[in-house]
Amino acid sequence: MTEEFGLFIGGKWEKPAGAKRFVTRNPATGEELGSFISASEKDTVRAIDAAQAAFKTWKETPAPARGQMLLRAAKIFKDKKEQLGSMVTKEMGKVIAEGKGEVQEAIDFIEYASAEGRRLLGETVPSELQNKYCFTVRQPKGVIAAITPWNFPVAIPNWKMAAALICGNTVVFKPASNTSRCAVEVVKIYEEAGIPPGVLNLTTGPGSSVGKVLTTDPRIKAISFTGGTDAGTKVYQQGAGTLKYVHLELGGKNPQIVMDDASLDLALEGVLFGAFGSSGQRCTATSRLILHEKVYDQFMAMLLKRLKTFKVGNPLDKNIEMGPVASQDQETKILSYIDIGKKEGAKLLVGGEKLKGPQYDNGHFIAPTIFEAKHGMRITKEEIFGPVLSVIKIKDFDEAVRVANDVDYGLSSSIYTKDVNRAFTAMERLEAGITYINAPTIGAEVQLPFGGIKNTGNGGREAGTIAIDEFTEIKTVYVDFSNRLQKAQIDIDG
């Protein structure tokens, strides 16, 4: 019998009478992993009520004490890394090494964020007047809505929640529906770590009910959203109605450039991991290989030869290199883009189909797919979010950069070259929030900012020291101890 889970509101798990339910499934086997409540608008309002009620006490809790709670959570995540990593693999479909790696990423960031409890830095600057101090302090915004995607169901929620919590905010967490089991396990860990009632609340269900309330209720002071561009645009528009701060992390169409002086063996491993890691379902996945004409034939021969032994199958098997895509919807979308590529005249070199056979029939397995394409085709410009790589031949560095930049997104980028001058020029000219030199487009570390430009987002960043900017207000404080009225800009000349 499928295990049933509830909502987490005000520190209690509850199952509202008569609530509609939905299930999540293992995309490799079709196995049901849990039954979850489709929260109503009233349920979501109650979650906001609980978060609002808890805010004052949590805000007044010393930040180092909030950090200690986060460290307890990180310790529990460590203890449950194997179990939780397996659940990521079962529910989302990424291979087990990546599933456990995602949990480690969550641990890393929680530990990093916990230390902000002893920093939360402001600025102290000189005054233009005598006997006067000028400085800034950070204060929490209030109730935060964390709306997260299915492709990183443990790491991304913790990027948002740990940063929001250390700053003194309370959170209503709405995960993607098809990874609700991972969301429940994350919240259970915070509960075990001793998070006070109402500080963290979980509402599972669709955007039409849960998401709509979170984006329109005036008590939600900020929304942190990661997902698709269309959905993010709607969140942005709805949040604007009550002047909420809305931070969007959206899509990517990330290029890996391989120049004629590159280490081809290194670039080969990079593109395999970048394009087919997590079945291409990362916002930073390598979806375009921009390849210098002098090494084009040699590199493509190496790539196609390597794919002949590339193992696709049940991601719990540690020898498997790529698992299924995450859902039937994903499968349908990716296969439709493959059809678009064929109709556009792109040359299909390998893959391009749903895999068949006893080990694949109950899941959503698509063969690693490579097209030889011309820049400007839809498959070279639009985000596919699957194991589909477009290869584009270029003549020189300038053309490589022009092609890399000529898309609507700007999240991640990569160049393989041994020329230090060319590498630094690429750092300057590539239009992206992240640039890798001699590494794939994936592999961000939690101590540096993560995010992009153009249609990838609206200017904010997650992770790193900047993570707390999303969840704090800056208050400027002036302390005048001159015992007389001083007038800035006026007194300065006198």
TAMO-V138368 format. One record per helix or strand. SS is the DSSP state (H for helix, E for strand). FROM is the first residue (numbers start at 1). TO is the last residue. If there is no record, write none. Layout:
ss=SS from=FROM to=TO
ss=SS from=FROM to=TO
This chain:
ss=E from=4 to=4
ss=E from=7 to=9
ss=E from=12 to=14
ss=E from=21 to=25
ss=E from=32 to=37
ss=H from=41 to=60
ss=H from=63 to=79
ss=H from=81 to=92
ss=H from=96 to=118
ss=E from=124 to=126
ss=E from=132 to=140
ss=E from=143 to=147
ss=H from=155 to=166
ss=E from=170 to=174
ss=H from=177 to=192
ss=E from=200 to=202
ss=H from=207 to=216
ss=E from=220 to=226
ss=H from=229 to=240
ss=E from=245 to=249
ss=E from=254 to=258
ss=H from=264 to=280
ss=E from=286 to=292
ss=H from=296 to=307
ss=E from=312 to=312
ss=E from=322 to=322
ss=H from=328 to=344
ss=E from=347 to=350
ss=E from=354 to=354
ss=E from=366 to=366
ss=E from=369 to=372
ss=H from=378 to=381
ss=E from=388 to=394
ss=H from=397 to=405
ss=E from=409 to=410
ss=E from=412 to=416
ss=H from=420 to=429
ss=E from=434 to=437
ss=E from=450 to=450
ss=E from=453 to=454
ss=E from=457 to=457
ss=E from=462 to=462
ss=H from=465 to=471
ss=E from=472 to=480
ss=H from=491 to=493
